[in-house]
Amino acid sequence: MGRASNTERLTSSRPIVMPSTITFCKLSIRKLYAKSRRLGIASWNDSLDYADFIHELWEAISKHRELKEEAARTLEILGKGDVIQLLSDTVMEHRVLISQ
């Protein structure tokens, strides 16, 4: 499948996101990632580079019947670019924790 070829384009400026909203979305993404790991969705694929893995993981989360509603809410609040960044941060935090 691969990374999306077209980037997210804004049709108008977004309002400034409140820090509490960002915190809420971070927690939501952490919860989605934890659930995706339990469901076996978040397993590393050696044929993908890291960026492709994150994009594929988000697509899988977004389409999974148990996760897609919360994923859609988070995506609506932040937009895909920010969601991908927060998911990447979450994955890296988890990798650091398990390597210690």
SVG drawing of the C-alpha trace seen along z (x, -y; Angstrom):
<svg xmlns="http://www.w3.org/2000/svg" viewBox="-17 -31 35 41">
<polyline fill="none" stroke="black" stroke-width="0.4" points="0.0,0.0 2.6,-2.6 2.5,-6.1 -0.1,-8.4 1.1,-10.2 -0.9,-13.3 -0.3,-15.5 -3.0,-16.9 -4.1,-20.3 -5.9,-22.9 -8.7,-24.8 -8.7,-27.3 -6.6,-28.1 -7.2,-25.9 -8.1,-27.4 -5.4,-27.1 -5.7,-23.8 -6.0,-24.1 -3.3,-22.3 -6.0,-20.3 -7.3,-19.1 -3.8,-18.0 -3.5,-16.1 -6.8,-14.4 -5.8,-13.4 -2.4,-12.1 -4.2,-9.9 -6.6,-8.7 -3.8,-7.8 -2.0,-6.0 -5.1,-4.0 -5.6,-3.2 -2.0,-2.1 -2.3,0.1 -5.5,1.7 -3.9,2.2 -1.0,4.0 -3.4,6.3 -5.3,7.0 -2.0,7.8 -2.4,4.9 0.8,3.1 3.4,5.7 6.5,4.5 6.8,5.3 10.4,5.6 9.5,4.8 8.5,1.2 10.6,-1.7 9.5,-3.5 7.4,-6.3 5.5,-3.7 5.0,-1.6 3.4,-4.5 1.1,-5.4 0.1,-1.7 -0.5,-1.4 -2.8,-4.4 -4.7,-3.1 -5.2,0.3 -6.4,-1.5 -8.7,-3.7 -10.3,-0.7 -10.6,1.7 -14.1,2.2 -13.3,1.7 -11.0,-1.3 -12.3,-3.3 -14.9,-5.5 -12.3,-6.8 -9.7,-7.1 -12.2,-9.2 -12.9,-11.5 -9.2,-12.1 -8.6,-12.7 -11.5,-15.2 -10.0,-17.1 -6.4,-17.3 -6.0,-16.4 -4.0,-13.5 -0.6,-15.1 -0.8,-15.8 -2.3,-12.4 0.5,-10.6 3.1,-12.6 1.4,-11.8 1.2,-8.1 4.9,-8.1 5.8,-9.7 3.7,-7.1 5.4,-4.2 8.8,-5.6 8.0,-6.1 6.9,-2.5 10.0,-1.2 12.2,-3.2 10.3,-1.7 10.6,1.9 14.3,1.5 15.1,0.4"/>
</svg>
